[in-house]
Amino acid sequence: AGRDDLAALIEELLPVEERAKSLLERLSSLTLEEAIDDLLAIETSALSAPVKTRILRELAERLERAHRIADARDIYRDLLEHLPGDIPTLRALE
């Protein structure tokens, strides 16, 4: 646990883009709720377009799995503003 705590402290010192990329790499090792909490903690306005897209997509998909449909729909709408006409996002909103 000490090592995980140290890794978390170090990660907090990273720029938001690097934190987001690190989170994307370790999402599969997190529980659904941990992943949602960590994804929500990322400030997406400071991210590059490709990383922001991945963060939003991962968040929306996990919110759906957690049966938080209204929250997922809001994230998909944010994603659609970011990527107008994106077919996977449009399908997710159906």
Phi, psi and omega in degrees: 000325180299321180293319178296321178297318179295317179298320179296319178297316179296317181299324180297336181277346182287153172301154186303323180298316180290323177298317180297315179296319178297317178298316179301324180291331185251009181304321184295341180269357182260153172290167180302313181291321177298317180297315179299312180301315182291321178294320179294335182282348181279130177279097188291337182295340181266004185265155172293159183304313182296321181288320178300317179301313180295317180298311181297318180296314180298318180296312181300316180297319180289324176297321176298313180298330179274007179064029175259067190297316181298318178295318179298316180300319178298318179293318177299323177294319175300317180296321179295325175296323180286325182230074182303135177079008180293116186299311180301323179290319178299318179296321181295331180279348181292000000 
